Amino acid sequence: MGLNAVVYYRIENVRVPEPYRSKIKLVDEVSGRLDFEDGWENPYCDGLLAIEVRIGNMAHVHALKQRIAELCEGKAPIVLGHVLSDAFGGSPPISRASIEALERELSLIDHAAQPEDDIVRDFLDKLRRLCAAAIEQGNAIILC
């Protein structure tokens, strides 16, 4: 078990050929989650995602949370309380409206990180890519 994060394409931007494209539906307006009308898996499911990243397994996420809490003295509530929460994918999506605040937290963590904090820098890179996709697509970041 671990933590992944995704951002869905806006429905008009999906990379799925016909006849599958016409079977795509918006499942959740808040997150931008898409699926196929018939609900079955097909070879184009990945074409619904603008980005998907693996944050890490439970031990990795716990280590990240501890180190980031030390670095920013708890001043990153979205990262510590939402992204790296103990819910492991049970957290609500990070809304498009919260992305700017998340990016500020990432900068705070980045400035506090030491050169040897490779796992923190890798995590920051992944979240920045998720933020960029969320802004580009106008959708939330979904933790899963």
Residue pairs with C-beta under 8 A, 6 or more apart in sequence:
1 57
1 58
1 88
2 54
2 55
2 56
2 57
2 58
2 60
2 61
2 88
3 54
3 55
3 56
3 57
3 58
3 61
3 84
3 88
3 89
3 143
3 144
4 52
4 53
4 54
4 55
4 89
4 143
4 144
5 52
5 53
5 55
5 83
5 126
5 127
5 130
5 141
5 142
5 143
5 144
6 49
6 51
6 52
6 53
6 141
6 142
6 144
7 32
7 49
7 50
7 51
7 130
7 133
7 134
7 137
7 139
7 140
7 141
7 142
8 31
8 32
8 33
8 34
8 48
8 49
8 50
8 137
8 139
8 142
9 15
9 34
9 47
9 48
9 49
9 50
9 137
9 139
10 32
10 137
10 138
10 139
11 24
11 26
11 34
13 50
13 137
14 21
14 24
14 34
14 47
14 48
15 47
16 24
16 44
16 47
16 48
17 44
20 36
20 42
20 44
23 36
23 37
23 38
24 34
24 35
24 36
24 37
24 48
25 34
25 35
25 36
25 37
26 32
26 33
26 34
27 33
27 34
27 35
30 93
30 95
30 140
31 93
31 139
31 140
31 142
32 137
32 138
32 139
32 140
33 142
34 48
35 48
36 42
36 45
46 52
50 133
50 136
50 137
50 139
51 129
51 130
51 133
53 126
53 129
53 130
55 61
55 64
55 83
55 84
55 123
55 126
56 64
56 123
58 88
60 119
61 84
61 88
63 119
64 84
64 119
64 120
64 123
65 80
65 84
67 117
67 119
67 120
68 76
68 79
68 80
68 84
68 109
68 120
68 123
69 80
71 109
71 112
71 113
71 117
71 120
72 80
72 105
72 108
72 109
72 112
74 80
75 105
75 108
76 105
76 108
76 109
77 105
78 94
78 98
78 101
78 102
78 105
79 102
79 105
79 106
79 109
79 127
82 91
82 94
82 143
83 91
83 94
83 102
83 127
83 143
85 91
87 143
89 143
89 144
91 143
93 140
93 141
93 142
93 143
94 102
94 134
94 140
94 141
94 143
95 140
96 134
96 135
96 138
96 139
96 140
99 131
99 134
99 135
99 141
102 127
102 131
103 128
103 131
106 124
106 127
106 128
106 131
109 120
109 124
110 121
110 124
113 120
113 121
113 124
130 141
131 141
133 139
134 140
134 141
